[in-house]
């Protein structure tokens, strides 16, 4: 047993509930961020949602808590997942906004006659970019005009060559 568990064990139940709930929420923040990158109910999503359960269950058992504390820890874990997911979504939207500004700035600097087509990626999921790039690589889309599509196509072709099966997401990926 760790020092934290040894110090928490003799405490009163409300203190233990708050401490274990805080740990459950904190442990689920990164899991919620990871979950944001997977299609709902896929294997990766399922793993991200359930990965922290053994850790929280062992902590709850080590601190000697009653069975009804399961409800409190599940609720705090769900809240941690939601917060982590929303933080990751906000980070991706901010990152997407800065990429869109860079694309707009480079196309303005290159002039209107350069033939550069700027595309905005609406779904920032790496899986959807990979799928969109793989489809663009094999459908004859002109990738010279869009460096993002060319990079995604190269990654998609590499994944196809390695035999990596990436399931198609629900979103479109790249929009014109």
C-alpha positions as CSV (number, residue, x, y, z in Angstrom):
1,X,0.0,0.0,0.0
2,X,1.2,3.5,-0.9
3,X,1.6,6.3,1.6
4,X,-1.4,8.1,0.1
5,X,-3.7,5.1,0.6
6,X,-2.4,4.5,4.1
7,X,-3.2,8.1,5.0
8,X,-6.6,8.1,3.4
9,X,-7.7,4.8,4.8
10,X,-8.5,6.0,8.4
11,X,-10.3,9.1,7.2
12,X,-14.0,9.6,7.5
13,X,-16.2,8.4,4.6
14,X,-16.9,11.9,3.0
15,X,-13.2,12.6,2.8
16,X,-12.6,9.3,1.2
17,X,-15.5,9.8,-1.3
18,X,-14.2,13.2,-2.4
19,X,-10.6,11.9,-2.7
20,X,-11.5,8.8,-4.7
21,X,-13.9,10.8,-6.9
22,X,-11.3,13.4,-7.6
23,X,-8.8,10.7,-8.6
24,X,-11.4,9.0,-10.8
25,X,-12.2,12.3,-12.6
26,X,-8.5,13.1,-13.0
27,X,-7.6,9.7,-14.3
28,X,-10.4,9.9,-16.9
29,X,-9.4,13.3,-18.3
30,X,-6.7,11.9,-20.6
31,X,-9.0,8.9,-21.4
32,X,-11.7,11.3,-22.5
33,X,-9.2,13.2,-24.7
34,X,-8.2,9.9,-26.3
35,X,-11.8,8.9,-26.8
36,X,-12.4,12.0,-28.9
37,X,-10.3,10.5,-31.6
38,X,-12.4,7.4,-32.1
39,X,-15.7,6.7,-33.7
40,X,-18.4,6.1,-31.1
41,X,-18.7,2.5,-30.0
42,X,-15.6,1.4,-31.8
43,X,-13.0,-0.8,-30.1
44,X,-10.7,2.1,-29.4
45,X,-13.6,4.1,-28.0
46,X,-14.6,1.2,-25.8
47,X,-11.0,0.8,-24.5
48,X,-10.6,4.5,-23.8
49,X,-13.9,4.6,-21.9
50,X,-13.1,1.5,-19.7
51,X,-9.3,1.7,-19.3
52,X,-9.4,3.4,-15.9
53,X,-12.0,1.1,-14.3
54,X,-9.5,-1.4,-12.8
55,X,-7.4,1.4,-11.4
56,X,-10.3,3.2,-9.7
57,X,-11.8,-0.1,-8.5
58,X,-8.5,-1.1,-6.8
59,X,-8.2,2.3,-5.2
60,X,-11.7,2.1,-3.9
61,X,-11.0,-1.4,-2.5
62,X,-7.7,-0.3,-1.0
63,X,-9.3,2.6,0.8
64,X,-12.1,0.3,2.1
65,X,-15.2,2.0,0.9
66,X,-18.8,0.7,0.9
67,X,-20.4,-0.6,-2.3
68,X,-22.6,2.5,-2.8
69,X,-19.4,4.5,-3.4
70,X,-19.3,2.8,-6.9
71,X,-22.0,5.2,-8.0
72,X,-20.0,8.2,-6.9
73,X,-16.8,7.0,-8.6
74,X,-18.7,6.1,-11.9
75,X,-20.3,9.6,-11.9
76,X,-17.0,11.3,-11.4
77,X,-15.4,9.1,-14.0
78,X,-18.1,10.1,-16.5
79,X,-17.6,13.8,-15.7
80,X,-13.8,13.4,-16.1
81,X,-14.4,11.7,-19.5
82,X,-16.7,14.5,-20.6
83,X,-14.3,17.3,-19.5
84,X,-11.4,15.6,-21.2
85,X,-13.3,15.1,-24.4
86,X,-14.5,18.7,-24.5
87,X,-11.0,20.0,-23.8
88,X,-9.6,17.9,-26.6
89,X,-12.3,19.0,-29.0
90,X,-11.6,22.7,-28.2
91,X,-7.8,22.0,-28.7
92,X,-8.5,20.5,-32.1
93,X,-10.7,23.3,-33.1
94,X,-8.1,25.8,-32.1
95,X,-5.4,23.9,-33.9
96,X,-7.7,23.7,-37.0
97,X,-8.3,27.4,-36.8
98,X,-4.5,28.1,-36.8
99,X,-4.0,25.7,-39.8
100,X,-6.8,27.5,-41.7
101,X,-5.2,30.8,-41.0
102,X,-1.8,29.5,-42.2
103,X,-3.4,28.1,-45.4
104,X,-5.3,31.4,-46.0
105,X,-2.1,33.4,-45.4
106,X,0.0,31.2,-47.8
107,X,-2.6,31.3,-50.5
108,X,-2.9,35.1,-50.2
109,X,0.9,35.4,-50.3
110,X,1.2,33.2,-53.3
111,X,-1.3,35.3,-55.3
112,X,-4.5,34.4,-57.0
113,X,-2.9,32.8,-60.1
114,X,-0.9,30.2,-58.3
115,X,-3.5,27.5,-58.6
116,X,-3.4,26.7,-54.9
117,X,-6.7,25.4,-53.6
118,X,-7.1,25.7,-49.9
119,X,-9.2,23.1,-48.1
120,X,-10.6,23.2,-44.6
121,X,-10.5,20.0,-42.6
122,X,-13.8,19.9,-40.7
123,X,-13.3,16.6,-38.8
124,X,-9.8,16.7,-37.2
125,X,-9.8,13.0,-36.4
126,X,-6.6,11.4,-37.4
127,X,-8.5,8.3,-38.6
128,X,-10.7,10.3,-40.9
129,X,-7.7,12.2,-42.3
130,X,-6.0,8.9,-42.9
131,X,-9.1,7.4,-44.7
132,X,-9.7,10.6,-46.7
133,X,-6.0,10.7,-47.7
134,X,-6.0,7.0,-48.7
135,X,-9.1,7.5,-50.8
136,X,-7.7,10.6,-52.4
137,X,-4.4,8.8,-53.2
138,X,-6.2,6.0,-55.1
139,X,-9.0,8.1,-56.8
140,X,-6.8,10.3,-59.0
141,X,-7.3,13.5,-57.1
142,X,-4.7,16.1,-58.0
143,X,-2.6,16.1,-54.8
144,X,0.0,18.6,-56.0
145,X,-2.4,21.5,-55.3
146,X,-3.1,20.4,-51.8
147,X,-0.2,19.4,-49.6
148,X,-2.5,18.1,-46.8
149,X,-4.1,15.6,-49.1
150,X,-0.8,14.5,-50.5
151,X,0.5,13.8,-46.9
152,X,-2.6,12.0,-45.9
153,X,-2.5,10.0,-49.1
154,X,1.0,8.9,-48.4
155,X,0.1,7.8,-44.9
156,X,-3.0,6.0,-46.3
157,X,-0.9,4.2,-48.9
158,X,1.6,3.2,-46.2
159,X,-1.2,1.9,-44.0
160,X,-2.6,0.0,-46.9
161,X,0.8,-1.5,-47.8
162,X,1.3,-2.6,-44.2
163,X,-2.2,-4.2,-44.2
164,X,-3.5,-1.9,-41.4
165,X,-7.2,-2.1,-41.4
166,X,-8.6,1.3,-40.5
167,X,-12.4,1.4,-40.2
168,X,-14.2,4.2,-42.0
169,X,-15.5,6.9,-39.7
170,X,-18.9,8.5,-39.9
171,X,-17.7,11.9,-41.1
172,X,-16.4,13.0,-44.4
173,X,-12.9,14.1,-43.5
174,X,-11.8,16.7,-46.1
175,X,-14.3,19.2,-47.6
176,X,-13.8,21.4,-50.5
